[in-house]
Amino acid sequence: SLTQLHRPNWIESDRGDLDADASMNSSAARTNLSSSQVSIDKHDIVGRGQFRVAYGGTYIGGNRNDQECVCKAFQRKYSALEKEFYATDDAVNERAVRFAEDWNEMCEAGKEILITFGTVSNIGGKNHLVEPLIRHFEKFTSNNGWIADSDDTGWPVLAMEAFSHYTYHRSGGSMIVCDLQGRHRNDKYNKSRCRFELTDVAICSRRRDYGVTDLGEKGIESFFANHVCNRFCDFDGNHWAKPRFERSWFQSHAGTSMLCSTADHLLDTRNAARFNHNLDVIYDDSDESEEDSW
């Protein structure tokens, strides 16, 4: 089916349309460009996560004419998370793009980062996030502290870990960009086109400003509990800051974790609640145990 891309009226960016426009025009953003129509194939499922299904499609017209796109929709049983997710998705991408701009100015050549910035559109009565397809997709980190094994993914995961560490340092310890996934594009014929292309990034922040994938202070501490600094850390010559406490609050796994805003109190590190794979509380703040439950 042929669909015109437009934002549903109920979606409002926390940072405003001007900030969104500036980020989408950034050299660190990867967008739909001028393409405003897509043909979506609901029989072509290119990916299925715990919360969303991704369908294949093709851009019609514009700069990306005939290029492949992906159209991501929440599964019906997770519709309660959908509105919270889309309400902050622009803010997440805008902040991540600004961090990527700073990273790109100081990183090794070929390690630059582009953040995919899609368009939410109503297709067949259901909201879909439409963006350029990333082939040869890899998951580098999650938002619950999981980090891929560098023996399996090689040096790219080390660079992605370092980017998350850099965002903590650059933000003065207030947040990290995490849940890093996509690919490293290696163009052996044109080295200037080598770069990371990322999608669906998350931010964990101390104030939990960034929606259902923001696991707050516990997300920050969980990342650093598993992160080991590598050759990409401190690359700008500064000693990058780390949090005072590092602890695994979640049973780490490659999937993206989501918690609605009513769970804010559980993500405060003064609350002893820890979480299993399904984000069920392992023990609450009345439990005195210091032992892991997995």
C-alpha positions in Angstrom: 0.0 0.0 0.0 1.2 3.5 -0.8 1.3 5.9 2.2 2.1 9.6 2.7 4.4 10.2 5.6 3.0 12.6 8.2 3.1 12.9 12.0 -0.2 12.0 13.9 -1.6 15.1 15.6 -1.3 13.6 19.1 2.5 13.3 18.9 4.3 16.3 20.3 8.1 16.5 20.7 9.2 17.6 24.2 11.9 19.8 22.6 9.8 21.5 19.9 9.6 21.3 16.1 12.5 23.7 15.6 14.9 21.5 17.6 13.7 18.5 15.7 14.3 20.2 12.3 17.8 21.3 13.3 18.7 17.7 14.4 17.3 16.1 11.3 19.4 18.5 9.2 22.6 17.6 11.2 25.5 15.9 9.5 25.2 13.3 12.3 21.5 12.4 11.4 20.3 9.8 8.9 16.8 10.6 7.8 14.1 10.0 5.1 15.5 13.1 3.3 12.9 14.5 0.9 11.0 11.2 0.4 7.5 11.5 1.7 5.8 8.4 0.4 6.4 4.7 1.0 5.0 1.5 -0.2 4.8 -1.0 2.7 4.7 -4.8 2.4 3.0 -6.3 5.4 4.1 -9.8 4.2 7.8 -8.8 4.5 8.6 -8.9 8.2 12.3 -7.9 8.4 12.4 -8.1 12.2 10.4 -8.9 15.3 11.3 -7.8 18.8 9.6 -8.2 22.1 7.6 -5.0 21.6 7.5 -4.2 17.9 7.3 -5.7 14.5 9.3 -4.2 11.6 7.9 -4.5 8.0 9.8 -3.9 4.8 9.0 -1.1 2.4 10.2 1.1 -0.5 10.4 4.8 -0.8 8.4 6.4 -3.6 9.9 9.6 -4.9 12.3 12.0 -3.3 16.0 11.6 -2.6 15.5 8.0 -1.5 13.3 6.9 -4.4 13.4 3.1 -4.8 15.5 2.6 -1.7 14.5 0.2 1.1 12.8 1.5 4.2 11.6 -0.2 7.4 8.2 0.5 9.1 8.1 -0.4 12.8 4.8 -0.8 14.7 4.1 -1.7 18.3 2.4 -5.1 18.9 -1.2 -4.6 20.1 -0.5 -5.9 23.6 2.1 -3.2 24.2 -0.1 -0.3 23.0 0.1 1.2 26.6 3.8 1.9 26.0 3.3 3.3 22.5 2.2 6.8 23.3 4.9 7.4 25.9 7.5 6.0 23.5 6.6 8.3 20.6 6.1 11.4 22.9 9.9 11.3 23.7 11.4 9.6 20.6 12.3 13.0 19.0 13.9 14.2 22.2 16.0 11.0 22.4 17.2 11.3 18.8 17.8 15.1 19.1 20.1 14.6 22.2 21.8 11.6 20.6 22.5 13.6 17.5 24.2 16.4 19.5 26.4 13.9 21.3 27.3 12.2 17.9 28.2 15.6 16.5 30.7 16.1 19.3 32.0 12.5 19.0 32.5 12.9 15.3 34.8 15.9 15.7 37.3 14.0 17.9 37.0 10.3 17.0 39.2 8.2 14.7 38.5 8.6 11.0 35.9 6.0 10.0 34.4 5.8 13.5 31.9 8.6 13.0 28.3 8.0 14.0 25.0 8.8 12.3 21.8 8.5 14.3 18.7 7.4 12.3 15.8 9.9 12.6 12.6 8.5 11.3 9.1 9.8 10.7 6.1 8.5 12.7 3.1 8.0 10.3 -0.4 6.5 10.5 -0.5 3.6 8.1 -3.8 1.6 7.9 -5.0 3.1 11.2 -1.8 2.2 13.1 1.3 4.3 13.9 4.5 3.2 12.2 8.0 4.6 12.6 9.4 4.8 9.0 13.1 5.1 8.4 15.9 3.9 6.1 16.6 0.2 6.4 19.9 -0.9 7.9 21.2 -4.1 6.4 23.7 -6.4 8.2 22.2 -5.2 11.5 24.0 -5.9 14.8 23.2 -5.2 18.4 26.1 -3.7 20.3 24.6 -2.7 23.7 21.2 -2.6 25.4 19.8 -0.2 27.9 19.8 -2.7 30.7 23.6 -3.1 30.9 24.1 -5.8 28.4 27.2 -5.4 26.1 28.0 -7.7 23.2 31.1 -9.9 23.4 33.9 -8.3 21.4 35.1 -11.8 20.5 31.9 -12.1 18.4 31.4 -8.5 17.1 35.1 -7.3 17.0 36.2 -3.7 17.6 32.9 -2.0 16.7 31.4 -2.9 20.1 34.4 -1.4 21.8 33.8 1.9 20.0 30.1 1.8 20.9 30.9 1.2 24.5 33.2 4.1 24.4 30.6 6.3 22.8 28.2 5.6 25.7 31.0 6.4 28.2 31.7 9.6 26.3 28.1 10.7 26.6 28.2 10.2 30.3 31.3 12.4 30.6 30.0 15.0 28.1 26.7 15.4 29.9 28.4 15.9 33.3 27.2 12.5 34.5 23.5 13.2 33.9 22.9 10.6 31.2 24.2 8.0 28.8 23.2 7.2 25.2 22.8 3.4 25.1 20.9 0.6 23.4 23.3 1.0 20.4 22.4 -1.1 17.4 22.8 -0.9 13.6 26.0 -1.5 11.7 29.5 -0.2 10.9 29.5 0.6 7.3 32.9 -0.3 5.8 33.4 1.0 2.3 36.7 -0.3 1.1 36.6 1.9 -2.0 35.8 5.1 -0.3 37.1 5.4 3.3 35.4 8.7 3.8 32.1 6.8 3.8 33.1 4.4 6.6 30.9 5.1 9.6 28.4 3.7 12.2 24.7 3.9 11.3 22.6 3.5 14.4 18.8 3.2 15.0 16.5 3.0 18.0 19.0 4.4 20.5 17.9 5.0 24.1 19.0 7.4 26.8 19.2 6.6 30.5 19.1 9.8 32.6 19.2 10.6 36.3 15.9 12.6 35.9 14.3 9.9 33.6 13.4 12.5 31.0 13.5 10.2 28.0 10.5 7.9 28.1 9.9 4.2 28.5 13.4 3.1 27.4 15.0 5.4 30.0 16.0 3.2 32.9 17.2 6.1 34.9 20.1 6.0 37.4 19.9 2.2 37.5 20.4 2.0 33.7 23.5 4.2 34.1 25.0 2.2 36.9 24.2 -1.1 35.1 26.1 0.0 32.0 29.2 0.9 33.9 29.0 -2.3 35.9 29.7 -4.2 32.7 31.8 -1.6 30.8 35.6 -2.0 30.7 37.4 1.0 29.3 39.2 0.3 26.0 41.4 2.1 23.5 38.5 4.3 22.3 37.9 5.7 25.8 39.6 9.0 26.8 40.4 9.4 23.1 40.2 13.2 23.3 43.0 13.3 25.9 40.7 13.9 28.8 40.0 11.4 31.6 36.3 10.6 31.1 34.2 10.6 34.3 32.5 7.5 35.6 29.8 7.2 38.3 30.7 6.7 41.9 28.7 3.5 42.1 28.5 0.7 39.5 26.0 -2.0 40.0 23.9 -4.4 37.8 20.3 -3.7 38.6 18.9 -5.7 35.7 19.4 -9.3 34.5 21.2 -8.1 31.3 20.1 -9.3 27.9 20.3 -8.1 24.3 16.7 -7.0 24.1 15.5 -3.4 24.8 13.8 -3.0 28.2 10.8 -0.7 28.6 9.1 0.6 31.7 6.2 3.0 31.8 6.4 6.3 33.8 4.5 4.8 36.8 7.7 2.8 37.5 9.8 5.9 38.2 10.1 5.1 41.9 11.6 1.7 41.2 14.4 3.2 39.1 15.6 5.4 41.9 18.8 3.9 43.3 17.6 4.6 46.8 15.0 1.9 46.1 16.6 -1.6 46.3 14.3 -3.1 43.6 16.1 -5.2 41.0 14.7 -6.7 37.9 14.7 -10.0 36.0 14.7 -10.6 32.3 11.0 -9.7 32.0 11.4 -6.6 34.3 9.6 -8.2 37.1 10.9 -6.9 40.4 13.2 -9.5 41.9 13.0 -7.9 45.4 11.6 -4.6 46.5 13.0 -2.1 49.0 11.7 -4.0 52.0 14.0 -6.9 51.1 17.4 -6.8 53.0 19.1 -9.3 50.8 22.4 -8.4 49.1 22.6 -11.5 47.0 21.9 -11.8 43.3 18.7 -13.7 42.5 19.9 -15.1 39.2 
